[in-house]
């Protein structure tokens, strides 16, 4: 089975990204967590297997969830990769 594409979870500092990172990683079936402060472009990010935590969404990305949406999915949806 190929690696899942990486997912970006974004939100302001103190919003719970790091606190919930491991639970989100497991829920979305990803291999690792990267906690990044300032990323400006998707070319700087791993393409597969990572839950990437940032404060702002990089330009030209399609696989990003605001922390509130990620936590809603964690609490109310079955575990699994959220993007088709």
N, C-alpha and C positions, 0 to 999 in steps of 0.2 A: 504494500500500500504506500503510495507516495506521501511525502510530508505535506502537512496542511500548510496553506499560505499563512504568513504571519498576520496578526491582528494588532491594530493600534487602539489602545484605550487612552483617551485624553480627558483632561480636566484640570482645574486649578490646583496649585499646591494645597495640601490639607484636605482634599476631597475624598480620600480613601483609596486611591489607586494602589499605593504600595501595601497598605494594610490588607487589602483583599486580593492582592496579586496571585498568590498561590491558589486560592480557591477558584479564581477566574481561569488561571492556566489549566487546572484540572478540568474545569467545566467545559472549556473550549477544546480540550484534548490537544494541547500544545506542549512542546518539549521544554522550553525555557522561558524565563522572564528577563527582559531588559528594561531597566529603569533609566530613562534618558531625560535629561532636563530640556535641552533645546535642540531639536532636530528640524532642519529647514527643508529637507527634500527626501523623498523616498529612496533615492539612490544611496543614502547613508544607512539604510536599514536592511536587516537580513530578510530575504524574500520568503523563507519558509521556517516553520516550527517555533516561532517566538511570539510571546505576548509582550508587546512593546508599550511602555508607559511613558506618556509625554504630556506636557502642559498645553501645547498647541498642536493642531492637526497639520502635518506637513502638506505642502501643495501636491496636487495630483495623486491622491490616494483614494482608494475605493473601499478598503477594508478597515474602517475606523468606527469606533463606538464611543460616545460620550460615557463617562464613568457611570452616570445615572442609568443609562440604557443597559450597560454591561451588568450592573447590579440587579436591575429588574430581570434581566434574562437569567441571571444566576439564581434568583429567588423563585421565579415563576415558570421557567421553561425547562424541559428536559436537557440534560447535558448533551453536548455535541457542538460541532463546528457551526457557527451562525450564518455563514455565507455559502451560497450554492456554487 
